Amino acid sequence: METKKKVRLKVGEDFEQPSRGGSPRNPNHSSGHKGISRVDYLKRNSHGWYVRVPWKGEIHAKFFSDSTHGGRDAALAKAIRYRNRIEKELGKPRTDRIVMISHPRNETGVLGVHKILKQGAPVFEVTWSPEPNLVKRTSVSIFKYGEEKAFKMACRIRRQKEKEVFGAALGNV
């Protein structure tokens, strides 16, 4: 079994985190663009960029060969344009962040809206992430507004927060 060697940084030495989408095994396979991966398959002489756009349970994928599209950089540029066009056609916001529109454990049917007990009282809690690694939340009282009105208010808050973060509402309510 191979053991990994720990690398210790010296005081004042900068550590550079790999860019998003980068391959820790081969940094040349990183496009630095969400959903775009480098493919270099030597046995079949296949070199290019592979685009994947997942949305609403479907994955839209296309390969951009270096040889067909005028070289490595030109193929990457075409792959980026394709990804952006497909996302726009599908209604998926163009962001480098993860975008979820459903979750199997969600019981309200609206992502980011949960029914919980807060200090012993039932509320609809609304959560959103205005930036990576930050979750904000607010709640709407079911006692104060009734279940139906509180749920509608929570959904309205969630849609507004989606518009602020992604530029458009993502949900289905």
C-alpha positions in Angstrom: 0.0 0.0 0.0 1.3 3.4 -0.9 1.4 6.1 1.8 0.8 9.7 1.1 3.6 12.1 2.1 2.6 15.1 4.1 3.9 18.4 2.9 4.7 21.0 5.5 4.8 24.6 4.5 7.4 27.0 5.9 6.3 30.1 7.7 5.3 32.8 5.2 5.1 30.3 2.3 1.9 30.5 0.3 -0.3 27.5 -0.3 -2.2 27.6 -3.6 -5.5 25.7 -3.5 -6.3 24.0 -6.8 -8.9 25.9 -8.9 -12.5 24.6 -9.0 -12.9 21.8 -11.4 -9.2 21.1 -11.4 -7.8 17.6 -11.2 -5.5 17.0 -8.3 -3.7 14.3 -10.3 -3.2 16.3 -13.4 -3.6 20.1 -13.4 -3.5 20.2 -17.2 -7.0 18.6 -17.2 -8.6 21.5 -15.5 -10.6 24.0 -17.5 -11.4 26.2 -14.5 -15.0 26.2 -15.8 -17.9 24.5 -14.1 -19.1 21.4 -16.0 -16.2 21.3 -18.5 -13.5 18.6 -18.2 -10.4 17.8 -20.2 -10.2 14.4 -21.9 -6.9 13.1 -23.2 -7.4 9.5 -24.2 -4.1 8.4 -25.8 -5.1 4.9 -26.8 -7.8 6.4 -29.1 -6.0 9.6 -29.9 -8.9 11.5 -28.5 -8.2 14.9 -27.0 -10.7 17.7 -26.2 -13.2 19.1 -23.7 -16.2 17.3 -22.4 -19.2 19.5 -21.3 -21.9 18.3 -18.9 -24.9 20.4 -18.0 -27.2 18.6 -15.5 -30.6 20.1 -15.0 -34.0 18.7 -13.8 -32.8 15.1 -13.8 -31.3 15.2 -17.3 -27.7 15.6 -18.3 -26.9 17.4 -21.6 -23.4 16.4 -22.7 -21.1 17.1 -25.7 -17.5 16.5 -26.6 -15.4 19.2 -28.3 -12.4 17.7 -30.0 -9.2 19.7 -30.3 -8.6 18.6 -33.9 -12.2 19.4 -35.1 -12.4 22.8 -33.3 -9.1 24.3 -34.2 -6.9 23.4 -31.2 -7.1 23.1 -27.4 -7.9 26.8 -26.7 -10.5 27.1 -29.5 -12.2 23.9 -28.5 -12.4 25.1 -24.9 -13.9 28.5 -26.0 -16.5 26.6 -28.1 -17.2 24.3 -25.1 -17.8 27.3 -22.9 -20.2 28.9 -25.4 -22.1 25.6 -25.8 -22.4 25.3 -22.0 -23.7 28.8 -21.6 -26.2 28.5 -24.5 -27.6 25.2 -23.2 -27.9 26.6 -19.7 -29.8 29.6 -21.1 -32.1 27.4 -23.2 -32.9 25.2 -20.2 -33.5 28.2 -17.9 -30.6 27.2 -15.6 -28.8 30.2 -14.1 -25.3 30.8 -15.3 -23.3 30.5 -12.1 -20.2 28.6 -11.0 -22.1 27.6 -7.8 -24.1 24.4 -7.4 -27.8 24.9 -8.2 -30.3 22.5 -6.7 -34.0 22.7 -7.5 -35.2 19.6 -5.7 -34.1 17.3 -3.0 -35.5 13.8 -2.2 -35.9 14.5 1.5 -37.8 17.8 1.0 -41.3 17.5 2.5 -42.8 20.8 1.5 -42.1 20.5 -2.2 -40.1 23.8 -2.2 -36.4 23.6 -1.8 -35.2 25.9 1.0 -38.6 25.9 2.8 -39.0 23.5 5.7 -41.6 23.0 8.4 -39.9 22.9 11.8 -40.6 23.6 15.5 -38.8 26.8 16.6 -38.9 27.2 20.4 -41.8 24.8 20.5 -43.9 26.6 17.9 -44.4 25.4 14.3 -42.9 27.6 11.6 -41.9 27.5 8.0 -38.1 28.1 7.9 -36.6 29.6 4.8 -33.0 29.0 4.1 -30.7 30.3 1.3 -27.0 30.7 0.6 -26.0 34.2 -0.5 -22.4 33.2 -1.0 -20.4 29.9 -0.7 -20.1 28.5 2.8 -22.8 30.9 4.2 -26.4 29.9 5.0 -28.9 32.4 6.0 -32.4 31.7 7.4 -35.6 33.3 8.5 -38.9 31.9 9.6 -42.7 32.5 9.2 -45.0 31.6 12.1 -47.8 29.2 11.4 -49.6 30.3 14.6 -49.6 33.9 13.5 -50.5 33.5 9.8 -52.1 30.1 9.6 -50.5 27.2 7.7 -51.5 28.1 4.1 -50.7 31.8 4.4 -47.4 31.1 6.2 -46.3 28.6 3.5 -47.1 31.1 0.7 -45.2 33.8 2.6 -42.2 31.5 3.1 -42.3 30.6 -0.7 -42.4 34.2 -1.6 -39.3 35.0 0.6 -37.5 32.0 -0.9 -38.2 33.1 -4.5 -37.0 36.6 -3.7 -33.7 35.3 -2.3 -33.2 33.1 -5.4 -33.6 36.2 -7.5 -31.1 38.0 -5.5 -28.5 35.2 -5.5 -29.1 33.7 -9.0 -30.8 36.5 -10.9 -34.0 34.4 -11.4 -36.4 32.3 -9.3 -35.5 28.6 -9.6 -38.4 26.9 -7.8 -41.8 25.6 -9.1 -44.0 27.5 -6.6 
